[in-house]
Amino acid sequence: MLDLRSLRRPLLGVTVLAFVALLATVLWVLATSRSDLYQRETSTVQSELEAYVEGWERGLVGELDLILETASSGRRQEARALQERLRLRDNGFDGLYIWVLPPAGGDSEVRVRATLVFPARADGEDTQQVYEHECLARARGLSDDPLIEAGTIAEAYLDDCRSVDDLAVRLRASAEAARFLAEAQRYQDALQALDSVPISVRGRLAQGVRLGVAPYRLVTHRTQRSQVLHKLGRHGQALQLLSRTGLELLALDAPALDRHTLQYVRWPILKELEEAGWDDDIELIMRALDRAERRQRAWREVDERILPRYDEPVSEPARFVHDQYDAARPFLIYYGTADNGRLGVALALDQEELLQSFLMGLRPELRRSMVISDASGAWQAGPGLDEEVLFEVPFDETLTHLRVGVGVGVVDARVAVLETQWRWILTIVFFAAFVTFAAIWALYRATLQQDRMLERQREFTTRVTHELRTPLAGIRVMAENLQLGAFKSSAQLELMAGRIVNEADRLTERVNQILASSRAPSLPKKQPFDPEEAVLEAIDMWGPRLEAGGVALSADLHATSEVMGDMEGVRDAVGCLLDNALKYKRGDVASRVELTLNEDGGWVVVDVADNGLGVPKERRREIFERFVRVEGPHRGLAGGHGLGLAQVASTAKAHGGKVRCTDGLDGGARFSLRLPARR
């Protein structure tokens, strides 16, 4: 058996160390004030943001340099394909511009403008020349005669101009023919007249622009077609045509856009869509209009300031140019040179989209407390802060006119998380300390219990040894006398034999008690029985003994329900209680025992009350443990090993019942055996 007492000293050391560690932790947490924690987390967040800004700028510049290198080695058609790929892949890309200087040589004093390779400049239309074209003039002459029908005039416009190569003239002819037919309310013929132009012109606006047609001419043709569709009652097709026209117009390269062309978007396109309630299309067009105006302003910056105007090449590293004037729709340009400065490439970027990609790369906790502003403090991106800006981090290489501000909320959140973590740590530490102290207390109680058990075992061994040696010695002496022939007469022999049998019975009884107490409680004969019969048998067995010992027994037995279990075990338990009353009777009063049997709320209760020495209150629970005896003056004179009451408790437990000790008669003891009644 493990001697728990040997662990007391190591456990004392462990307890001291645990207290020291706990005290040190608490002192450290108290010493680390919230302001220090706040300052440390602020520094951590700032370092994290600076590293992210640096990495984002490095990645952006590397990607833009790769685009510049790719664009500088391609031709116009390849540049257009590259631009389309970039627009589809990245919303932060808006336009590509490539230019070259003329070959070296010539008069160095002559200023030579660089040639724009991509995109091509939009061809300007000579409106007067188109108006005065001979095919249009002949048809216009017919229109002056009021007697000529509208259909004849329309056919003259279409037939006379059908073979003209100038697409602007043919568009003007189809438009004039459709106008006359519409005035005559021949709307289906008017629609056919508008559709008489080549399909390449009726396709996407960008395709017509590349064929040399002025954007405003193409847009005018489409708006006229939508008006004819309205007259035919095909309003949905008319509005769809207007919406598609607006989006295609706003997607054109910047050289093809001017303020007059963009005016078509506001009227009639947006106006008609607003009247029809096409809000989704309006929202798309408004976003595209904002972007187109920014693209147009970026193109003016490239055309007027970035494109070189000298034949001397200037080689310089790539750099950013940003809009310093329009905070609502700022442009951003990244440009550089190649071929020793003779070839230049510029990329128009969408600053708003770039900032959104910057924000999306941040962790949510940072993004929620971040705002990007310009040098004047005007908001550019981010959720916007109602809280105080804790610090700002500038863009050193790309968006040098902007800075990133972080609010106090992100640091407050982190400090709150750390404080919560520390609270959990302290809770765990205190819980561990509590468990440790509980374990030490339990071990302390266990060592005390072990000491008591060892002491009881020693006392038990002493008593058993004495009680077993006494009958054994008597038996041996009487047997030796018989062997030596000390007793001759038959009466003496019978007397000695009877004494030997009595001593053997005493010895057998003690051994049986010891063996019974060592067995686990069980019910070898589990069957229903009448508890009154078990009590009566106990009275029959112990009544004469009590009477011989001068103890008056009175019984009050009531009919009860049956009990499921072992009747002999219950009988022996009641007999043990009667024996206990006999052992601990008082010598100064007339001893008496009251035995009652009744039923109380589903329990069969056997009470044995005496007026003997009683049991101290502080020991009324432990007397049901093995080897426990209440020692003292006039106690234990009848012998015993402290096993009887333990056997009673075992019997009660085996039946699902319980036994307890309370005050008895005149300071004596009362033992109540409660057994579950059979239902």
C-alpha positions as CSV (number, residue, x, y, z in Angstrom):
1,M,0.0,0.0,0.0
2,L,1.2,3.5,-0.9
3,D,2.2,5.4,2.2
4,L,0.6,8.8,1.4
5,R,2.3,10.3,4.4
6,S,5.6,10.3,2.5
7,L,4.1,12.7,0.0
8,R,3.3,15.5,2.4
9,R,6.7,17.2,2.2
10,P,7.0,17.1,-1.6
11,L,3.4,18.4,-1.9
12,L,4.2,21.2,0.5
13,G,7.1,22.3,-1.8
14,V,4.8,22.1,-4.9
15,T,2.2,24.2,-3.1
16,V,4.7,26.8,-2.2
17,L,6.0,27.0,-5.8
18,A,2.4,27.2,-7.2
19,F,1.7,30.1,-4.8
20,V,4.9,31.9,-5.9
21,A,4.1,31.4,-9.6
22,L,0.5,32.6,-9.1
23,L,1.7,35.6,-7.1
24,A,4.3,36.5,-9.8
25,T,1.8,36.2,-12.6
26,V,-0.7,38.5,-10.8
27,L,2.0,41.0,-10.0
28,W,3.2,41.0,-13.6
29,V,-0.3,41.6,-14.9
30,L,-0.8,44.4,-12.5
31,A,2.6,45.9,-13.3
32,T,1.7,45.9,-17.1
33,S,-0.6,48.8,-17.2
34,R,-3.2,49.2,-19.9
35,S,-1.3,52.3,-21.3
36,D,1.8,50.2,-21.9
37,L,-0.2,47.5,-23.5
38,Y,-2.0,50.1,-25.7
39,Q,1.3,51.7,-26.7
40,R,2.8,48.3,-27.6
41,E,-0.2,47.3,-29.7
42,T,-0.1,50.7,-31.5
43,S,3.5,50.1,-32.4
44,T,2.7,46.6,-33.6
45,V,-0.2,47.7,-35.8
46,Q,1.8,50.5,-37.3
47,S,4.7,48.2,-38.2
48,E,2.2,45.7,-39.7
49,L,0.6,48.4,-41.8
50,E,3.9,49.9,-43.0
51,A,5.1,46.4,-44.1
52,Y,1.8,45.9,-45.9
53,V,2.0,49.3,-47.7
54,E,5.6,48.6,-48.7
55,G,4.7,45.2,-50.1
56,W,1.6,46.4,-51.9
57,E,3.5,49.2,-53.6
58,R,6.4,46.9,-54.6
59,G,4.0,44.4,-56.1
60,L,2.0,47.1,-58.0
61,V,5.1,48.7,-59.5
62,G,6.5,45.3,-60.5
63,E,3.3,44.5,-62.3
64,L,3.1,47.9,-64.0
65,D,6.7,47.7,-65.2
66,L,5.9,44.3,-66.7
67,I,3.0,45.8,-68.6
68,L,5.2,48.7,-69.8
69,E,7.7,46.2,-71.1
70,T,5.1,44.1,-72.8
71,A,3.4,47.2,-74.4
72,S,6.6,48.7,-75.7
73,S,7.4,45.6,-77.8
74,G,4.1,45.3,-79.5
75,R,2.3,46.8,-82.5
76,R,-1.1,48.7,-82.5
77,Q,-3.2,45.6,-82.9
78,E,-1.3,43.8,-80.2
79,A,-1.6,46.8,-78.0
80,R,-5.4,46.8,-78.4
81,A,-5.6,43.1,-77.4
82,L,-3.3,43.9,-74.4
83,Q,-5.6,46.7,-73.3
84,E,-8.7,44.6,-73.6
85,R,-7.1,41.8,-71.5
86,L,-6.0,44.3,-68.8
87,R,-9.4,45.9,-68.6
88,L,-11.1,42.5,-68.2
89,R,-8.5,41.3,-65.7
90,D,-8.0,44.3,-63.5
91,N,-10.5,47.1,-62.7
92,G,-7.7,49.3,-61.7
93,F,-6.5,49.5,-65.3
94,D,-8.2,52.1,-67.5
95,G,-6.2,52.9,-70.6
96,L,-3.0,52.3,-72.5
97,Y,-1.1,54.9,-74.5
98,I,2.0,54.3,-76.7
99,W,4.0,57.0,-78.6
100,V,7.2,57.2,-80.6
101,L,9.6,60.0,-81.6
102,P,10.4,60.6,-85.3
103,P,13.8,59.3,-86.5
104,A,16.8,61.3,-85.4
105,G,18.1,64.0,-87.7
106,G,16.7,67.0,-89.4
107,D,16.7,70.5,-88.2
108,S,17.3,70.4,-84.4
109,E,15.6,73.7,-84.0
110,V,12.3,72.4,-85.3
111,R,10.0,71.2,-82.5
112,V,8.5,67.9,-83.6
113,R,5.5,66.3,-81.7
114,A,5.7,62.6,-80.8
115,T,3.5,60.3,-82.8
116,L,0.7,58.5,-80.9
117,V,0.9,54.9,-81.9
118,F,-2.0,53.6,-79.7
119,P,-4.8,54.4,-79.5
120,A,-5.4,56.2,-82.8
121,R,-6.6,59.7,-82.7
122,A,-10.2,60.1,-83.8
123,D,-10.6,61.5,-87.3
124,G,-12.3,64.8,-87.3
125,E,-15.3,65.1,-89.6
126,D,-15.6,68.0,-92.0
127,T,-19.3,68.6,-91.4
128,Q,-19.6,71.2,-94.2
129,Q,-17.9,69.0,-96.7
130,V,-20.2,66.1,-95.9
131,Y,-23.2,68.4,-96.1
132,E,-22.2,69.7,-99.5
133,H,-21.5,66.3,-101.1
134,E,-23.1,66.1,-104.5
135,C,-25.3,63.0,-103.8
136,L,-26.8,64.8,-100.7
137,A,-27.1,68.0,-102.6
138,R,-29.2,66.4,-105.5
139,A,-31.5,64.7,-103.0
140,R,-31.8,68.0,-101.0
141,G,-32.9,69.7,-104.2
142,L,-35.8,67.3,-104.6
143,S,-36.9,68.0,-101.0
144,D,-37.4,71.7,-101.9
145,D,-40.3,70.8,-104.2
146,P,-43.4,70.3,-102.1
147,L,-45.1,68.2,-104.7
148,I,-42.5,65.4,-104.5
149,E,-43.5,62.6,-102.1
150,A,-41.4,61.7,-99.0
151,G,-40.7,58.2,-100.4
152,T,-39.3,59.6,-103.6
153,I,-37.0,62.0,-101.7
154,A,-35.8,59.1,-99.4
155,E,-35.1,56.9,-102.3
156,A,-33.0,59.7,-103.9
157,Y,-30.9,60.0,-100.7
158,L,-30.3,56.2,-100.5
159,D,-29.8,55.5,-104.2
160,D,-27.6,58.5,-105.0
161,C,-25.3,57.9,-102.0
162,R,-25.3,54.1,-102.0
163,S,-22.0,53.8,-103.9
164,V,-20.2,56.6,-102.0
165,D,-17.1,55.4,-100.1
166,D,-17.3,58.1,-97.4
167,L,-19.2,56.4,-94.5
168,A,-20.1,59.7,-93.0
169,V,-21.9,60.7,-96.2
170,R,-23.8,57.4,-96.3
171,L,-24.8,57.8,-92.6
172,R,-26.0,61.3,-93.3
173,A,-28.0,60.1,-96.4
174,S,-29.7,57.2,-94.4
175,A,-30.5,59.6,-91.6
176,E,-32.1,62.2,-94.0
177,A,-34.1,59.4,-95.8
178,A,-35.4,58.1,-92.4
179,R,-36.4,61.6,-91.4
180,F,-38.6,62.1,-94.4
181,L,-40.1,58.7,-94.1
182,A,-40.8,59.2,-90.4
183,E,-42.5,62.5,-91.1
184,A,-44.7,60.6,-93.5
185,Q,-45.4,58.1,-90.7
186,R,-43.8,55.4,-92.7
187,Y,-41.8,54.2,-89.7
188,Q,-41.0,50.7,-90.9
189,D,-39.5,52.1,-94.1
190,A,-37.6,54.7,-92.0
191,L,-36.1,51.8,-89.9
192,Q,-35.1,50.0,-93.1
193,A,-33.5,53.2,-94.4
194,L,-31.4,53.5,-91.2
195,D,-30.3,49.9,-91.5
196,S,-29.1,50.4,-95.1
197,V,-25.6,51.4,-93.9
198,P,-22.9,48.7,-93.8
199,I,-23.2,46.2,-90.9
200,S,-19.7,47.1,-89.8
201,V,-21.0,50.6,-89.0
202,R,-24.2,49.3,-87.4
203,G,-22.1,47.1,-85.1
204,R,-20.2,48.3,-82.0
205,L,-19.3,52.0,-81.8
206,A,-15.6,51.2,-81.4
207,Q,-15.7,49.3,-84.7
208,G,-17.2,52.3,-86.6
209,V,-14.7,54.7,-85.0
210,R,-11.8,52.5,-86.2
211,L,-13.4,52.8,-89.7
212,G,-13.0,56.5,-89.5
213,V,-16.5,57.6,-88.6
214,A,-16.9,60.4,-86.0
215,P,-18.3,59.1,-82.7
216,Y,-21.0,61.8,-82.6
217,R,-22.2,60.7,-86.1
218,L,-22.6,57.0,-85.0
219,V,-24.4,58.1,-81.8
220,T,-26.8,60.3,-83.7
221,H,-27.6,57.5,-86.1
222,R,-28.5,55.2,-83.1
223,T,-30.6,57.8,-81.2
224,Q,-32.6,58.4,-84.4
225,R,-33.1,54.6,-84.7
226,S,-34.4,54.5,-81.2
227,Q,-36.9,57.2,-81.9
228,V,-38.2,55.2,-84.9
229,L,-38.5,52.1,-82.7
230,H,-40.6,54.1,-80.2
231,K,-42.9,55.2,-83.1
232,L,-43.3,51.5,-83.9
233,G,-44.3,50.8,-80.3
234,R,-41.1,48.8,-79.7
235,H,-40.2,50.7,-76.6
236,G,-38.1,48.0,-74.9
237,Q,-35.9,47.6,-78.0
238,A,-35.5,51.4,-78.2
239,L,-34.4,51.7,-74.6
240,Q,-32.1,48.7,-74.8
241,L,-30.5,50.4,-77.9
242,L,-30.0,53.6,-76.0
243,S,-28.5,51.8,-72.9
244,R,-26.1,49.8,-75.1
245,T,-25.2,53.0,-77.0
246,G,-24.3,54.8,-73.8
247,L,-22.2,52.0,-72.4
248,E,-20.3,51.5,-75.8
249,L,-19.8,55.3,-76.1
250,L,-18.3,55.5,-72.6
251,A,-16.0,52.5,-73.3
252,L,-14.3,54.2,-76.2
253,D,-10.6,55.2,-76.0
254,A,-10.1,58.7,-74.7
255,P,-8.9,60.3,-78.0
256,A,-12.4,59.4,-79.4
257,L,-14.2,61.2,-76.6
258,D,-14.8,64.9,-76.1
259,R,-17.2,66.9,-74.1
260,H,-19.7,67.3,-76.9
261,T,-19.8,63.5,-77.5
262,L,-20.3,62.8,-73.8
263,Q,-23.2,65.2,-73.8
264,Y,-25.2,62.6,-75.8
265,V,-25.0,60.4,-72.7
266,R,-26.8,62.9,-70.6
267,W,-29.3,63.7,-73.3
268,P,-31.1,62.0,-74.7
269,I,-29.9,58.6,-73.4
270,L,-30.1,59.2,-69.6
271,K,-33.1,61.4,-69.9
272,E,-35.2,58.7,-71.7
273,L,-34.0,55.9,-69.4
274,E,-34.9,58.0,-66.3
275,E,-38.4,58.6,-67.7
276,A,-38.8,54.9,-68.3
277,G,-37.5,54.0,-64.8
278,W,-34.6,51.9,-65.9
279,D,-32.6,52.5,-62.7
280,D,-30.2,49.6,-63.1
281,D,-29.1,50.7,-66.5
282,I,-28.8,54.3,-65.3
283,E,-26.5,53.2,-62.5
284,L,-24.2,51.3,-64.9
285,I,-24.1,54.3,-67.2
286,M,-23.4,56.8,-64.5
287,R,-20.4,54.7,-63.2
288,A,-19.1,54.4,-66.8
289,L,-19.6,58.1,-67.3
290,D,-17.6,59.0,-64.2
291,R,-14.8,56.7,-65.4
292,A,-14.9,58.0,-69.0
293,E,-14.6,61.6,-67.8
294,R,-11.6,60.6,-65.7
295,R,-10.1,58.8,-68.7
296,Q,-10.7,61.9,-70.8
297,R,-8.9,64.1,-68.3
298,A,-6.0,61.5,-68.1
299,W,-5.7,61.6,-71.8
300,R,-5.5,65.4,-71.9
301,E,-2.6,65.1,-69.3
302,V,-0.8,62.6,-71.6
303,D,-1.5,64.6,-74.7
304,E,-0.6,68.0,-73.4
305,R,2.1,67.3,-70.8
306,I,3.6,63.9,-71.1
307,L,4.0,63.3,-74.8
308,P,7.4,64.8,-75.7
309,R,7.5,67.7,-78.2
310,Y,11.1,67.5,-79.2
311,D,13.0,65.2,-81.5
312,E,15.7,64.7,-78.8
313,P,14.8,61.6,-76.9
314,V,14.7,61.8,-73.1
315,S,15.2,58.5,-71.2
316,E,13.9,58.5,-67.7
317,P,12.7,55.9,-65.2
318,A,9.0,55.2,-64.9
319,R,7.0,57.3,-62.5
320,F,3.5,58.2,-61.4
321,V,1.5,61.4,-62.1
322,H,-1.6,62.1,-60.2
323,D,-4.4,64.7,-60.5
324,Q,-3.8,67.6,-58.2
325,Y,-7.0,69.5,-59.0
326,D,-10.1,67.3,-59.3
327,A,-10.5,65.4,-55.9
328,A,-13.8,64.0,-57.0
329,R,-12.5,62.2,-60.2
330,P,-8.7,62.1,-59.9
331,F,-6.7,60.4,-62.6
332,L,-3.5,58.4,-62.0
333,I,-0.9,57.8,-64.7
334,Y,2.2,55.6,-64.7
335,Y,4.5,56.1,-67.6
336,G,8.0,55.4,-68.7
337,T,10.3,55.2,-71.8
338,A,12.1,52.5,-73.8
339,D,14.4,52.4,-76.8
340,N,16.7,55.0,-75.2
341,G,13.8,57.3,-74.8
342,R,12.3,57.2,-78.3
343,L,9.3,55.1,-77.3
344,G,7.0,55.9,-74.4
345,V,4.2,54.0,-72.7
346,A,1.6,55.4,-70.3
347,L,-0.9,53.5,-68.3
348,A,-4.1,55.3,-67.1
349,L,-5.1,53.8,-63.8
350,D,-8.3,54.0,-61.8
351,Q,-7.2,55.3,-58.4
352,E,-10.5,54.3,-56.7
353,E,-10.3,50.7,-57.9
354,L,-6.6,50.5,-56.8
355,L,-7.5,51.8,-53.4
356,Q,-10.3,49.2,-53.1
357,S,-7.8,46.4,-54.0
358,F,-5.4,47.8,-51.4
359,L,-8.1,47.7,-48.7
360,M,-9.3,44.2,-49.6
361,G,-5.8,42.9,-49.0
362,L,-6.0,44.0,-45.4
363,R,-7.3,41.9,-42.6
364,P,-10.9,42.8,-41.7
365,E,-10.0,44.2,-38.3
366,L,-7.7,46.8,-39.9
367,R,-10.0,47.5,-42.8
368,R,-12.9,48.4,-40.5
369,S,-10.8,51.2,-38.9
370,M,-9.0,52.6,-41.9
371,V,-9.4,55.7,-44.0
372,I,-7.3,56.9,-47.0
373,S,-7.1,60.7,-47.5
374,D,-5.2,63.2,-49.5
375,A,-2.8,65.9,-48.2
376,S,-5.7,68.2,-47.4
377,G,-7.4,65.5,-45.3
378,A,-10.2,64.9,-47.9
379,W,-11.5,61.3,-47.8
380,Q,-10.6,59.1,-50.8
381,A,-11.4,55.5,-49.7
382,G,-12.1,53.4,-46.7
383,P,-15.1,53.0,-44.5
384,G,-14.6,56.5,-43.1
385,L,-13.9,57.1,-39.4
386,D,-16.0,58.6,-36.7
387,E,-13.2,57.8,-34.3
388,E,-9.9,59.5,-33.8
389,V,-7.1,58.7,-36.3
390,L,-4.3,57.2,-34.3
391,F,-1.5,57.4,-36.9
392,E,-1.0,57.8,-40.7
393,V,1.3,55.8,-43.1
394,P,2.1,57.5,-46.4
395,F,2.6,55.8,-49.8
396,D,6.3,56.4,-50.6
397,E,6.4,55.1,-54.2
398,T,3.0,55.0,-55.9
399,L,0.2,57.1,-54.5
400,T,2.5,59.7,-52.9
401,H,-0.3,62.2,-52.6
402,L,-2.3,59.9,-50.3
403,R,-1.8,58.5,-46.8
404,V,-3.4,55.7,-44.9
405,G,-4.9,56.5,-41.5
406,V,-5.8,54.0,-38.8
407,G,-8.3,54.7,-36.1
408,V,-8.1,53.9,-32.4
409,G,-10.8,51.2,-32.8
410,V,-8.4,48.5,-34.1
411,V,-6.0,49.0,-31.2
412,D,-8.9,49.1,-28.7
413,A,-10.1,45.8,-30.2
414,R,-6.7,44.2,-29.9
415,V,-6.2,45.4,-26.4
416,A,-9.6,44.1,-25.4
417,V,-8.7,40.7,-26.9
418,L,-5.4,40.6,-25.0
419,E,-7.2,41.6,-21.8
420,T,-9.7,38.8,-22.4
421,Q,-6.9,36.3,-23.0
422,W,-5.2,37.4,-19.8
423,R,-8.5,37.0,-17.9
424,W,-8.7,33.5,-19.2
425,I,-5.1,32.8,-18.3
426,L,-5.7,34.1,-14.8
427,T,-8.9,32.1,-14.6
428,I,-7.0,29.0,-15.6
429,V,-4.2,29.7,-13.2
430,F,-6.7,30.2,-10.3
431,F,-8.6,27.1,-11.3
432,A,-5.4,25.1,-11.4
433,A,-4.5,26.5,-8.0
434,F,-7.9,25.6,-6.7
435,V,-7.6,22.1,-8.1
436,T,-4.1,21.8,-6.6
437,F,-5.3,22.9,-3.2
438,A,-8.3,20.6,-3.3
439,A,-6.0,17.7,-4.3
440,I,-3.7,18.6,-1.4
441,W,-6.6,18.8,1.0
442,A,-8.0,15.5,-0.2
443,L,-4.5,14.0,0.1
444,Y,-4.2,15.4,3.6
445,R,-7.6,13.9,4.5
446,A,-6.6,10.7,2.9
447,T,-3.4,10.5,5.0
448,L,-5.4,11.2,8.2
449,Q,-7.8,8.5,7.2
450,Q,-5.0,6.2,6.5
451,D,-3.5,6.9,9.9
452,R,-6.9,6.2,11.5
453,M,-7.3,3.0,9.5
454,L,-3.8,1.8,10.5
455,E,-4.6,2.6,14.1
456,R,-7.9,0.8,13.9
457,Q,-6.2,-2.2,12.3
458,R,-3.6,-2.3,15.1
459,E,-6.3,-2.1,17.7
460,F,-8.4,-4.7,15.9
461,T,-5.4,-7.0,15.6
462,T,-4.7,-6.6,19.3
463,R,-8.3,-7.3,20.3
464,V,-8.7,-10.2,17.9
465,T,-5.4,-11.7,19.0
466,H,-6.5,-11.4,22.7
467,E,-10.0,-12.8,22.1
468,L,-8.8,-15.6,19.9
469,R,-5.9,-16.6,22.2
470,T,-8.1,-16.7,25.3
471,P,-10.5,-19.5,24.0
472,L,-7.6,-21.2,22.3
473,A,-5.7,-21.3,25.5
474,G,-8.7,-22.5,27.5
475,I,-9.3,-25.2,24.9
476,R,-5.7,-26.3,25.1
477,V,-5.6,-26.4,28.9
478,M,-8.8,-28.4,29.1
479,A,-7.7,-30.7,26.3
480,E,-4.3,-31.3,28.1
481,N,-6.0,-32.0,31.4
482,L,-8.2,-34.5,29.6
483,Q,-5.1,-36.0,27.9
484,L,-3.3,-36.3,31.3
485,G,-6.3,-38.0,32.9
486,A,-7.0,-35.2,35.4
487,F,-10.7,-35.8,35.1
488,K,-11.9,-39.4,35.8
489,S,-15.6,-39.3,36.4
490,S,-18.0,-39.1,33.5
491,A,-19.6,-36.0,35.0
492,Q,-16.2,-34.2,35.0
493,L,-15.5,-35.4,31.5
494,E,-18.9,-34.1,30.3
495,L,-18.3,-30.8,32.0
496,M,-14.9,-30.3,30.3
497,A,-16.3,-31.3,27.0
498,G,-19.1,-28.8,27.3
499,R,-16.6,-26.1,28.2
500,I,-14.5,-27.0,25.2
501,V,-17.5,-26.8,22.9
502,N,-18.5,-23.4,24.4
503,E,-15.1,-22.0,23.8
504,A,-15.0,-23.4,20.3
505,D,-18.4,-21.8,19.6
506,R,-17.1,-18.4,20.9
507,L,-14.1,-18.8,18.6
508,T,-16.2,-19.7,15.6
509,E,-18.5,-16.7,16.2
510,R,-15.6,-14.3,16.3
511,V,-14.1,-15.8,13.1
512,N,-17.5,-15.6,11.3
513,Q,-17.9,-12.0,12.3
514,I,-14.4,-11.2,10.9
515,L,-15.1,-13.1,7.7
516,A,-18.6,-11.4,7.3
517,S,-17.1,-8.0,7.6
518,S,-14.5,-8.6,5.0
519,R,-17.1,-9.6,2.3
520,A,-18.7,-7.1,0.0
521,P,-22.4,-6.5,0.8
522,S,-24.5,-8.8,-1.3
523,L,-27.9,-10.5,-1.3
524,P,-27.4,-14.2,-1.8
525,K,-31.1,-14.9,-1.3
526,K,-32.9,-12.0,-2.9
527,Q,-36.6,-12.7,-2.4
528,P,-39.6,-10.9,-0.9
529,F,-40.1,-11.4,2.8
530,D,-42.1,-9.9,5.7
531,P,-39.8,-7.7,7.8
532,E,-41.9,-8.5,10.9
533,E,-40.7,-12.2,10.7
534,A,-37.1,-11.1,10.6
535,V,-37.6,-8.8,13.6
536,L,-39.4,-11.5,15.5
537,E,-36.6,-14.0,14.8
538,A,-34.1,-11.5,16.1
539,I,-36.2,-11.0,19.3
540,D,-36.3,-14.8,19.8
541,M,-32.5,-15.0,19.5
542,W,-31.5,-11.9,21.5
543,G,-34.5,-11.6,23.9
544,P,-33.1,-14.1,26.4
545,R,-29.6,-12.6,26.3
546,L,-31.0,-9.1,27.0
547,E,-33.1,-10.5,29.8
548,A,-30.1,-12.3,31.2
549,G,-28.1,-9.1,31.0
550,G,-30.7,-7.1,32.9
551,V,-32.1,-5.2,29.9
552,A,-35.8,-4.8,29.5
553,L,-36.9,-5.2,25.9
554,S,-40.2,-3.8,24.6
555,A,-41.4,-4.2,21.0
556,D,-44.1,-2.3,19.0
557,L,-44.4,-4.0,15.6
558,H,-46.8,-2.8,12.9
559,A,-47.8,-4.5,9.7
560,T,-45.7,-3.2,6.8
561,S,-45.1,-3.9,3.1
562,E,-42.7,-6.7,2.1
563,V,-39.0,-6.1,1.5
564,M,-37.1,-7.6,-1.4
565,G,-33.8,-9.1,-0.1
566,D,-32.3,-11.4,2.4
567,M,-34.4,-12.0,5.5
568,E,-31.5,-13.6,7.4
569,G,-29.3,-10.7,6.7
570,V,-31.9,-8.2,8.1
571,R,-32.5,-10.5,11.1
572,D,-28.7,-10.5,11.9
573,A,-28.6,-6.7,11.4
574,V,-31.4,-6.2,13.9
575,G,-29.7,-8.7,16.3
576,C,-26.5,-6.7,16.0
577,L,-28.3,-3.5,17.0
578,L,-29.8,-5.3,20.0
579,D,-26.3,-6.7,20.9
580,N,-24.9,-3.2,20.6
581,A,-27.6,-2.0,23.2
582,L,-26.5,-4.8,25.5
583,K,-22.8,-4.0,25.2
584,Y,-23.2,-0.3,25.9
585,K,-25.8,-0.4,28.7
586,R,-25.3,1.8,31.8
587,G,-24.8,0.4,35.2
588,D,-26.4,3.2,37.2
589,V,-29.9,2.9,35.7
590,A,-32.4,0.2,34.8
591,S,-31.5,-0.6,31.2
592,R,-34.2,-0.8,28.6
593,V,-34.5,-1.1,24.9
594,E,-37.5,-0.1,22.7
595,L,-37.8,-1.9,19.3
596,T,-40.3,-0.6,16.8
597,L,-41.3,-1.5,13.2
598,N,-43.4,0.7,11.0
599,E,-43.7,2.0,7.4
600,D,-42.9,5.6,6.5
601,G,-43.4,6.9,2.9
602,G,-42.2,3.9,1.0
603,W,-39.6,2.9,3.6
604,V,-39.8,0.1,6.2
605,V,-38.2,1.5,9.3
606,V,-36.8,-0.6,12.2
607,D,-35.9,1.5,15.2
608,V,-33.7,0.2,18.1
609,A,-33.6,2.8,21.0
610,D,-31.8,2.3,24.3
611,N,-31.0,4.4,27.4
612,G,-27.4,3.3,27.5
613,L,-24.1,5.2,27.1
614,G,-25.1,6.7,23.8
615,V,-22.8,7.8,20.9
616,P,-21.2,11.3,20.8
617,K,-22.6,13.4,18.0
618,E,-19.3,13.9,16.3
619,R,-18.8,10.2,15.9
620,R,-22.2,9.1,14.8
621,R,-21.2,8.7,11.2
622,E,-17.8,7.0,11.6
623,I,-19.1,4.3,13.9
624,F,-20.5,2.6,10.8
625,E,-17.0,2.1,9.4
626,R,-15.0,-1.1,10.1
627,F,-12.8,-1.3,13.2
628,V,-14.3,1.8,14.8
629,R,-15.2,1.6,18.4
630,V,-16.2,4.4,20.8
631,E,-13.8,4.0,23.6
632,G,-14.0,5.6,27.0
633,P,-15.0,4.9,30.6
634,H,-17.4,1.9,31.0
635,R,-17.3,1.4,27.2
636,G,-16.4,-1.8,25.4
637,L,-16.4,-4.0,28.6
638,A,-18.3,-6.6,26.7
639,G,-15.7,-6.9,24.0
640,G,-16.1,-6.4,20.2
641,H,-14.0,-5.6,17.2
642,G,-15.9,-2.6,15.7
643,L,-17.4,-4.8,13.0
644,G,-21.0,-5.1,14.1
645,L,-22.3,-1.7,13.0
646,A,-20.2,-1.9,9.8
647,Q,-22.0,-5.1,9.0
648,V,-25.4,-3.4,9.6
649,A,-24.4,-0.6,7.3
650,S,-23.4,-3.1,4.6
651,T,-26.7,-4.9,4.9
652,A,-28.6,-1.7,4.6
653,K,-26.6,-0.7,1.5
654,A,-27.1,-4.1,-0.1
655,H,-30.9,-3.7,0.2
656,G,-30.8,-0.1,-1.1
657,G,-31.5,1.3,2.3
658,K,-29.5,3.2,5.0
659,V,-28.9,3.3,8.7
660,R,-28.3,6.3,11.0
661,C,-27.7,7.0,14.6
662,T,-29.6,9.7,16.6
663,D,-30.4,10.5,20.2
664,G,-32.1,7.6,22.1
665,L,-33.8,7.3,25.5
666,D,-32.5,9.5,28.3
667,G,-29.1,10.1,26.5
668,G,-28.8,6.7,24.9
669,A,-28.6,5.9,21.2
670,R,-31.3,5.3,18.6
671,F,-30.4,3.3,15.5
672,S,-32.8,3.6,12.5
673,L,-32.6,0.9,9.8
674,R,-34.5,2.0,6.7
675,L,-35.3,-0.5,3.9
676,P,-37.2,0.2,0.7
677,A,-40.7,-1.3,0.7
678,R,-41.6,-3.6,-2.1
679,R,-44.4,-2.2,-4.3
